[in-house]
Amino acid sequence: MDLLSPIKDHHSERRIFIARVILTSVVGILLLGLVIARLVQLQVFDYEHFAERSLGNRVRIEAVPPIRGLVFDRQGRVLAENLPAYQLELIPEQVPDIDTTLQRLARLELIDASDIPRLRELSASGPRFKPVALNPRLDDEQIARFAIQRPRFPGVDFRPRLVRHYPNGEYIAHAVGYVAALSTADLERLDPSRYAGTTQTGKTGIENSYESRLHGDSGFRHIVTNARGRRVPAESRDLQETLPGDEHPTPGYNLFLSIDLDLQALATEKLAGRRGAVVAMDPWSGEVLALVSAPSFDPNLFAVGMSQSQFSALQQDMDRPLFNRAVRGTYPPGSTIKPMLALAALETGATDLERRTVCYGFFILPNTTHRYRDWKPEGHGEVDIHEAIAQSCDVYFYEISNDIGIDRMHDYLTRFGLGNQTGVDVAGERPGLVPSTEWKRNAFRNPSDQRWFLGETVIASIGQGFMLATPLQLATATAALATRGVRYEPRLVAAWEDPLSGERTLASPVRLDDVELDDDTNWDAVIGAMNSVMQGPRGTARAVGSGAPYRVAGKSGTAQVFSVAQDEEYDEEEIEDRLKDHALFIAFAPVENPQIAVAVIVENGSSGSGVAAPIAKALIDKYLGYDDAAD
C-alpha cells in the first residue's frame, strides 16, 4: 500500500514566520531601547558622577605639609630654620612588595638596612595612601643613583621638602631640642588632619613643648597621575578647569626665645670636656637666658635622619649626651642651700646675727660618737652666720640644724622652689627632693626605715643625704634670693609671631608666691654674706670675684658622690674621676640691682669655688658687658 505525503501548508508557515519576525523585531527594539536609555542615563543624567569618578582615576589628592615655624634667640638670631632638601618617599598602596622594595633600596645605599624594621612598621601603621619618609635628605650622589633605577621602584619617588636645620648645633641642642621622624606612637596621638603629609615632629626641648604652635596646619593639592601613579602635567585645558581648588597649608608660628646665643655658646665652651649644666635667668621676669647641658650633641643628626647604629651609639655613650642635665639631672645641692637655710634659721629663731660657734673641723651630736666632718679638716675657728656663709662652714650649720628641724627646713626650702617642678616650658622636668618626716614615712615600707633620725637632719643642712635639686631649680632659687623673695616661673619662649600677619604676641611673666619674711633685714644679712663669698677677705670664691667692677653675690658647694668612712681620708688625687665630688655654684649680680642669676653644676668637678665659680663669673661678665675687661 502506498504511503500518502501530507500536503504542505504554505499559508500556515508564512503566518508563523511573520509572527517570529515581529517578535524578534519587538525584542530587538526593546533591547535597543534599553541600551539607548542606559546611554542617555550615563551620558546625560549620570555624566557628572562618572566624570568625577573618571577624573578620580587620574587625579590624586596629595597632602601639603605646612612650613614649620622658625626659632630665634632674644637678639633675633636664627636657632632653628628650614632648608630645602630632597626626600625619598614610599606610598604603600602603590608598592607591590614593601619588604622587597626596602631591601633593594638598602642595597643601593639609599636607606640604612638597620632602619628596615622601623620603616616596615611605619608603612603598615598609617593610611596606605600617605607617603612614608624613607630618607629625609638625599645627597646628590644618592639622587643620581636612584634616578637611574627609578623605573624599578613603583610607588617610590623623591621630592623636594624643607628639612629642619640648627645652625648653632650643639650650643642649643638641649634648649631648642630637635625634630625627628614620626613614629607609630606619634601617629596614634597626633591629629591626622593636621599632620597629613608631615614626616617629622618635635621630640625634645622647645620643639616638643611648642609643637602645636610650630607645626601649623596641612593643606592639599590635586595632582594628575599616570597608570603607575606617577605625577604628570595636566596639559589639557579642560582637565585643568575640572580640577577642584587646592587648599594652602597654614605655616606654624615663629618663636622668639629669651635665650641669649652668646651666653649659650660661652657656657658650652666653658663646659667642654666636662659633664654638667648651666642655667642663667633674668630674676625679674623668669626669662631663661641660658640653658646648657654638657656633653651635648648635634640635633641636625636627628633632623636629617640617622641610622639605628648612630642612635645606639649616642644612647650607649656613658657620658649621656642626650640627657638634659639642666632640667632632668638631680644632684645633692651641697652648700648652695646654706643662704636659704640661714634665712630659715634667722626667721625661726634657731640662730641670730650674734651667735658664734667654734668650728674644730667636726661636729658630734649629743650622746653619740659619730663625727660629722667639715670640708676644712682643721676647722674655721670662731664664726658667726655671716662668716659661716662666706667661708661655707659646715659645722655652724650642723649645730643649728636640729634647732631648725627637718620639717621647717622643708617648709622654707620649698618656698624657694626646691623639691618641686618649676613649671618651665621644656618637657621632662624632674622635681628633685626636699625630705621631711612625712616624706620618709611614705617613701619606705619598712617601719624601721620610716623613722627620721637627727643625723639625717645634720647632713641635710649641707645639702646632702636625701636632698636633690636640678640646676634649673637652683637657678630659680638663686633668682628668688636676688629679688628678695619675688618669684617668677622660668620660661624660654618670650614671644611668638604669626608669619602671615606679622603680629607678635609677648609672653607675660608668671608671678609665683613670694618668699615672705617676718624680718626683711634678714635679706640684707644673707645677701651681704653671699657678697663676701665672692669679694670678702676670706670668701671661698674670692679668687674669682675679687677685682670685679660690680658687686656679685654667690655661694659655692660640693656634693659627695660616695660616703667616706670615719677612719678614711678623702684623697682627690687617688680616686677615679667619676667618684670625685660634684662642683656647684650659684650667683647673681649686680647685688644692688640684680640682672642675672646663674647656677652651675660640674659633675665630679671637685671644687665649687675653683671649677664652677669661674664659669658663673664668665657668664655674668658676658651678660653685663664686662667680658672684654675680664679677658
C-alpha positions in Angstrom: 0.0 0.0 0.0 1.4 3.4 -0.9 2.2 5.9 1.9 0.5 9.3 1.3 2.6 12.5 1.9 0.9 15.4 3.8 0.1 18.4 1.7 2.4 21.4 2.7 0.5 24.4 4.3 2.4 27.4 2.9 -0.1 29.8 4.4 0.4 28.5 7.9 4.2 28.6 7.6 4.1 32.1 6.4 2.0 33.2 9.3 4.4 31.5 11.8 7.4 33.2 10.1 5.8 36.6 10.2 5.0 36.2 13.9 8.5 35.2 14.7 9.9 38.2 12.7 7.6 40.5 14.6 8.5 39.0 17.9 12.2 39.2 17.1 11.9 42.8 16.0 10.0 43.8 19.1 12.6 42.2 21.3 15.4 43.8 19.3 13.7 47.2 19.6 13.1 46.8 23.3 16.8 45.8 23.8 18.0 48.7 21.7 15.7 51.0 23.7 17.3 49.7 26.9 20.7 50.4 25.5 19.8 53.8 24.3 18.1 54.6 27.7 21.2 53.4 29.5 23.4 55.5 27.3 21.2 58.5 27.9 21.4 57.9 31.6 25.2 57.5 31.6 25.8 60.4 29.2 23.2 62.8 30.4 21.8 62.2 33.8 24.9 60.5 35.4 27.5 62.5 33.5 28.8 64.5 36.4 29.0 61.4 38.7 31.1 59.3 36.3 33.1 62.3 35.1 34.2 62.8 38.7 35.0 59.2 39.1 36.9 59.2 35.8 38.8 62.2 37.0 39.5 60.5 40.3 41.3 57.7 38.4 43.8 60.3 37.1 43.8 62.8 39.9 45.1 62.1 43.3 44.7 64.3 46.4 48.1 65.0 47.9 48.6 66.5 51.4 50.9 69.6 51.5 52.7 69.8 54.8 52.9 73.3 56.4 56.2 75.2 56.8 57.4 74.8 60.4 57.8 78.0 62.3 61.3 79.4 62.9 63.0 79.8 66.2 65.1 82.8 67.2 67.1 83.9 70.2 66.4 87.1 72.1 68.5 89.1 69.6 66.7 87.7 66.6 69.4 85.3 65.6 68.2 82.1 64.0 68.3 79.0 66.2 66.1 76.7 64.0 65.3 77.1 60.3 64.1 75.2 57.3 66.4 74.3 54.4 65.4 72.7 51.0 66.3 69.1 50.5 65.2 66.0 48.5 63.4 63.3 50.5 62.9 59.7 49.4 59.3 58.6 50.0 57.2 55.5 49.6 53.4 55.3 49.0 52.4 51.9 50.4 49.3 51.3 48.2 51.5 51.7 45.1 54.2 49.3 46.1 53.6 45.7 45.2 56.1 44.3 47.8 57.3 46.7 50.5 59.8 44.3 52.1 61.5 43.6 48.8 61.5 47.2 47.8 63.1 48.2 51.1 65.8 45.5 50.8 66.6 46.7 47.3 66.8 50.4 48.4 69.2 49.3 51.2 71.4 47.5 48.7 71.6 50.8 46.7 72.6 52.5 49.9 69.6 54.8 49.7 68.4 53.8 53.2 70.2 52.1 56.1 69.5 48.4 56.4 69.0 48.7 60.2 66.1 51.1 59.6 64.1 48.5 57.6 62.1 47.1 60.5 61.1 50.6 61.6 60.1 51.7 58.0 58.2 48.5 57.5 56.2 49.1 60.7 55.6 52.8 59.8 54.4 51.8 56.3 51.8 49.4 57.8 50.6 51.7 60.6 49.3 54.7 58.7 46.9 55.2 55.7 48.2 53.3 52.7 47.9 56.4 50.5 50.0 58.5 52.8 53.7 58.9 51.8 56.2 57.4 54.2 59.6 59.2 54.5 62.4 56.7 53.9 65.3 59.1 53.8 64.7 62.7 54.7 67.8 64.1 53.0 69.3 62.6 49.8 72.7 63.8 48.7 73.5 64.4 45.0 75.1 61.0 44.5 72.0 59.2 46.0 69.7 61.2 43.8 71.6 60.3 40.7 71.8 56.6 41.8 68.0 56.5 42.4 67.2 58.3 39.1 68.8 55.6 37.1 66.9 52.9 38.9 63.7 54.8 39.2 61.5 52.6 36.8 62.2 49.6 39.0 60.6 51.2 42.1 56.9 51.9 41.6 55.5 53.9 44.4 58.9 55.2 45.4 60.0 58.7 44.5 62.0 61.7 45.7 60.5 65.1 46.1 61.7 68.5 47.4 61.0 69.1 51.1 62.1 71.5 53.8 64.4 69.9 56.3 64.9 71.4 59.8 68.3 72.8 60.4 70.0 74.1 63.5 72.9 76.4 62.5 74.3 76.5 66.0 74.2 72.8 66.6 75.3 71.6 70.0 75.1 75.1 71.5 71.3 75.0 71.6 70.6 71.2 71.5 69.0 70.8 74.9 67.2 74.1 75.0 65.6 74.2 71.5 65.6 70.4 71.2 65.2 68.7 67.8 62.6 67.2 65.4 62.8 63.6 64.1 60.8 61.2 62.0 57.2 60.4 63.1 56.9 57.1 65.0 53.9 54.9 65.2 53.3 56.3 68.7 53.3 59.8 67.3 50.8 58.8 64.6 48.4 57.5 67.3 48.4 60.7 69.4 48.6 63.4 66.7 45.7 64.8 64.8 45.8 63.1 61.4 44.2 66.0 59.6 46.8 68.5 60.9 49.7 66.1 60.2 48.8 64.8 56.8 51.9 64.9 54.7 54.1 65.7 57.7 57.0 63.4 58.3 58.6 64.9 61.4 57.6 66.2 64.8 59.3 67.8 67.8 60.8 65.3 70.1 62.6 67.3 72.9 63.0 70.9 74.1 61.1 73.8 72.7 60.5 71.8 69.5 58.4 69.4 71.6 56.8 71.8 74.1 55.6 74.2 71.4 54.8 71.6 68.7 51.2 72.8 68.3 52.4 76.4 67.6 55.4 75.5 65.5 53.7 72.9 63.2 50.9 74.8 61.5 48.1 73.1 59.5 48.4 70.9 56.4 46.8 71.8 53.1 46.2 69.7 50.0 46.5 69.8 46.2 45.2 67.8 43.3 47.7 66.2 41.0 47.3 64.2 37.7 48.9 60.8 37.6 49.6 58.1 35.1 48.8 54.4 35.3 51.8 53.9 37.6 50.7 56.6 39.9 53.5 59.0 39.0 52.7 62.6 38.6 52.2 64.0 35.0 51.5 67.6 33.9 47.8 68.4 33.4 48.3 69.7 29.8 44.6 69.6 28.9 42.9 72.9 29.5 39.6 71.1 30.1 41.2 68.9 32.6 42.8 71.8 34.4 39.5 73.6 34.6 37.8 70.5 36.1 40.3 70.1 38.9 38.9 71.2 42.3 40.6 74.0 44.1 43.6 73.4 46.3 43.9 74.4 50.0 47.0 76.1 51.0 48.7 75.0 54.3 48.9 77.3 57.2 52.5 77.9 58.4 53.5 77.5 62.0 54.2 80.4 64.4 57.7 81.7 64.7 59.1 81.6 68.3 61.4 84.2 69.9 63.2 82.7 72.9 64.7 84.5 75.9 67.9 82.6 75.3 71.0 84.6 74.6 73.0 82.7 72.0 76.3 84.3 73.2 75.7 83.0 76.7 74.7 79.6 75.3 78.0 79.4 73.3 80.1 80.6 76.2 78.6 78.1 78.7 79.0 75.3 76.2 82.6 76.2 75.6 83.3 76.5 79.4 81.9 73.1 80.0 83.8 71.5 77.1 85.2 68.1 78.1 83.1 68.0 81.3 79.7 66.8 82.3 77.4 69.3 83.9 74.9 72.1 83.3 74.5 75.8 83.4 71.2 77.8 83.8 71.1 81.6 83.8 67.9 83.6 84.3 66.6 87.2 84.5 65.4 87.2 88.1 62.8 89.9 87.5 60.9 88.1 84.7 61.8 84.4 84.9 63.2 84.5 81.4 65.9 81.9 80.9 69.0 83.4 79.4 71.0 80.2 79.0 70.2 76.6 79.4 73.1 74.3 78.7 73.7 70.6 79.4 77.1 69.0 78.7 78.1 67.0 76.9 75.8 68.0 74.1 75.1 66.6 70.6 74.3 67.8 67.1 70.5 68.0 66.7 70.9 68.1 62.9 71.6 64.4 63.1 68.0 63.7 64.1 66.6 66.2 61.7 68.2 64.7 58.6 67.8 61.2 59.9 70.4 58.9 61.4 70.8 55.2 61.3 69.9 52.9 64.2 73.6 52.3 64.8 74.3 56.0 65.1 71.4 56.5 67.6 72.5 53.5 69.6 76.0 54.9 69.9 74.5 58.2 71.3 72.3 56.2 73.7 75.1 54.0 74.9 77.6 56.8 75.5 78.5 56.7 79.2 78.6 60.5 79.3 74.9 60.6 78.2 74.9 63.4 75.7 71.2 63.0 75.1 70.3 63.5 78.8 69.2 67.1 79.6 71.0 67.6 82.9 69.7 71.2 83.2 66.1 70.2 83.8 66.3 66.4 84.4 69.6 66.0 86.3 69.1 65.7 90.1 72.1 66.4 92.3 72.7 66.9 96.0 72.7 70.7 96.2 75.5 70.8 98.8 76.3 74.1 100.4 74.4 76.1 97.8 71.3 75.8 100.1 73.1 77.5 103.0 71.8 81.0 102.2 68.2 79.8 102.2 68.8 77.7 105.3 70.3 80.7 107.0 67.1 82.6 106.3 65.1 79.7 107.8 67.3 79.7 110.9 67.0 83.5 111.4 63.3 83.5 110.8 62.6 80.6 113.2 64.9 81.8 115.9 67.3 78.8 115.5 70.1 81.4 115.4 70.7 85.1 115.2 73.3 87.5 113.9 75.2 87.5 117.2 75.5 83.8 117.7 79.0 82.4 117.3 80.3 78.9 117.0 83.8 77.5 117.3 84.5 75.2 114.4 87.1 72.5 115.2 86.6 70.7 111.9 83.9 68.3 113.0 80.6 68.1 114.9 79.2 65.4 117.2 75.6 65.0 118.2 74.9 64.7 122.0 75.3 61.2 123.4 77.0 59.9 120.1 80.5 59.4 118.9 80.0 59.8 115.1 81.9 62.8 113.7 80.3 64.9 111.0 83.3 66.4 109.3 83.7 69.9 107.9 85.1 70.4 104.5 88.1 72.1 106.2 89.8 69.5 108.4 91.5 72.0 110.7 88.2 73.9 111.1 87.3 77.6 110.7 87.7 78.7 114.3 85.1 81.0 115.8 82.4 82.1 113.2 79.0 83.8 113.1 76.3 83.3 110.5 78.0 85.8 108.1 81.3 84.1 108.2 79.7 80.7 108.1 78.2 81.5 104.7 81.2 83.4 103.4 83.6 80.5 104.4 81.0 77.8 104.0 81.5 76.5 107.5 79.7 73.1 107.7 79.9 72.9 111.5 77.9 76.0 112.1 75.0 74.6 110.1 75.4 71.2 111.6 75.0 72.9 115.0 71.8 74.8 114.2 70.2 72.1 112.0 68.3 70.3 114.7 67.2 73.7 116.2 65.5 74.3 112.8 64.3 70.8 112.4 63.8 68.9 109.1 60.2 69.9 108.6 60.9 73.6 108.9 63.9 73.1 106.6 61.4 71.5 104.2 59.0 74.4 104.6 61.5 77.2 103.9 63.4 75.4 101.1 60.2 74.6 99.2 59.3 78.2 99.3 62.3 78.9 97.1 61.0 76.3 94.6 63.3 73.4 95.6 61.7 69.9 95.6 59.0 70.9 93.1 58.9 71.3 89.3 59.4 74.9 88.4 56.9 74.9 85.5 59.4 75.7 82.9 58.2 75.3 79.3 60.6 72.5 78.5 59.1 69.0 78.8 60.6 66.3 81.0 61.5 68.4 84.1 62.1 66.4 87.3 61.0 67.7 90.7 64.1 67.0 92.9 63.5 66.2 96.5 63.5 68.1 99.8 62.9 65.5 102.5 60.6 65.7 105.5 59.4 63.4 108.2 56.1 62.9 106.2 58.0 62.1 103.0 60.1 59.4 104.8 57.0 57.8 106.2 55.5 57.5 102.7 58.8 56.6 100.9 59.7 53.5 102.8 57.7 50.3 103.6 59.8 49.0 106.5 58.6 50.8 109.7 62.2 50.9 111.0 63.2 52.9 107.8 60.3 55.3 108.2 61.8 57.0 111.3 63.6 60.2 110.8 67.0 60.4 112.6 68.7 63.5 113.9 71.8 62.6 111.9 69.8 62.9 108.7 68.9 66.4 109.7 72.5 67.2 110.2 73.6 66.1 106.7 70.5 67.7 105.1 71.8 71.0 106.5 74.6 71.0 104.0 72.5 69.7 101.1 73.4 66.0 101.3 71.6 62.9 102.2 68.2 62.5 100.6 68.2 66.1 99.2 68.2 66.5 95.4 67.8 69.5 93.1 68.1 70.2 89.4 70.3 73.0 88.1 67.1 74.8 87.0 65.7 74.7 90.5 68.9 76.1 91.9 68.8 78.9 89.3 65.2 79.8 90.3 66.1 79.7 94.0 69.0 82.0 93.3 66.7 84.4 91.4 64.4 84.5 94.4 67.4 85.4 96.6 68.3 88.1 94.2 64.9 89.7 94.2 64.5 89.2 98.0 61.6 86.8 97.6 59.9 87.9 94.4 59.5 84.7 92.3 58.7 84.1 88.6 58.1 80.9 86.7 61.0 80.2 84.4 60.3 80.2 80.7 62.2 80.1 77.4 59.7 81.5 75.0 59.4 85.3 75.2 57.1 85.8 72.2 55.5 84.2 69.2 54.8 85.6 65.8 52.1 84.9 63.1 54.2 84.6 59.9 51.2 85.7 57.7 50.2 88.8 59.6 53.5 89.5 61.3 51.6 90.1 64.5 53.8 89.3 67.5 52.4 88.3 71.0 54.6 88.7 74.0 54.5 86.0 76.7 53.5 87.5 80.1 55.7 86.8 83.1 54.0 84.4 85.5 54.3 85.6 89.1 54.6 82.8 91.8 54.1 83.0 95.5 56.7 85.3 97.1 59.1 84.2 99.8 57.9 86.4 102.7 60.0 87.0 105.8 58.9 88.4 109.1 62.1 90.5 109.3 63.2 91.9 105.9 66.6 92.8 107.3 67.5 89.1 107.2 67.7 89.5 103.4 70.5 92.1 103.9 72.4 89.8 106.3 72.3 86.8 104.0 72.9 88.6 100.7 75.8 90.5 102.4 77.3 87.2 103.4 76.9 85.9 99.8 78.7 89.0 98.6 81.6 88.2 101.0 81.8 84.7 99.4 82.9 86.4 96.2 84.6 89.7 97.4 85.2 89.2 101.1 88.8 88.7 102.5 88.1 85.1 103.4 85.3 84.1 101.0 85.5 80.7 99.4 85.4 82.2 95.8 87.3 85.4 96.5 89.9 84.4 93.9 87.2 84.5 91.3 85.2 87.6 92.4 87.9 89.9 93.6 88.6 92.8 91.3 85.2 92.6 89.6 83.8 96.1 88.6 80.5 95.2 90.2 79.2 93.6 93.3 78.3 89.9 92.9 76.7 87.5 95.4 77.5 83.8 95.3 77.7 80.6 97.1 79.9 77.6 96.4 79.1 74.0 97.1 80.4 70.5 96.7 78.4 67.3 96.8 79.9 63.9 97.7 79.3 61.1 95.2 80.1 58.4 97.7 80.4 58.1 101.5 83.7 58.2 103.3 84.1 56.1 106.4 85.1 57.7 109.7 88.6 56.3 109.7 89.3 57.1 106.0 90.8 60.2 104.4 89.4 61.6 101.2 92.2 62.0 98.7 91.2 63.8 95.5 94.4 62.6 93.7 93.9 58.9 94.2 90.2 58.3 93.5 88.9 57.9 89.9 87.4 60.9 88.1 83.7 59.8 88.3 83.9 59.4 92.1 85.1 62.9 92.8 82.7 65.5 94.3 80.4 67.4 92.2 81.2 71.1 92.0 78.3 73.6 92.3 78.0 77.4 92.3 75.1 79.9 92.4 75.5 83.6 91.9 73.6 86.8 91.0 74.7 90.3 90.1 74.8 93.2 90.5 73.9 93.0 94.1 72.2 96.4 94.2 70.1 95.8 91.0 70.3 92.1 90.0 70.0 91.4 86.3 71.2 87.8 86.1 71.1 84.8 88.3 73.2 81.7 87.5 73.5 78.1 88.7 76.4 75.9 87.6 76.9 72.2 88.2 80.1 70.4 87.1 79.9 66.6 87.7 83.0 65.3 89.5 84.5 68.8 89.3 85.7 68.6 92.9 85.7 72.3 93.8 82.7 74.6 93.5 84.7 77.7 94.0 87.6 76.6 91.9 85.7 74.9 88.9 82.1 76.0 88.9 82.5 79.6 90.1 84.7 80.8 87.2 82.0 79.5 84.8 79.3 81.5 86.6 81.5 84.6 86.7 82.3 84.4 83.0 78.6 84.3 82.1 77.8 87.3 84.4 80.7 89.2 82.9 79.4 88.5 79.4 75.9 89.4 80.1 76.7 92.6 81.9 79.2 93.6 79.2 82.4 93.2 81.2 83.8 90.2 79.3 86.3 92.3 77.4 87.7 93.7 80.6 87.8 90.2 82.1 89.9 89.0 79.1 
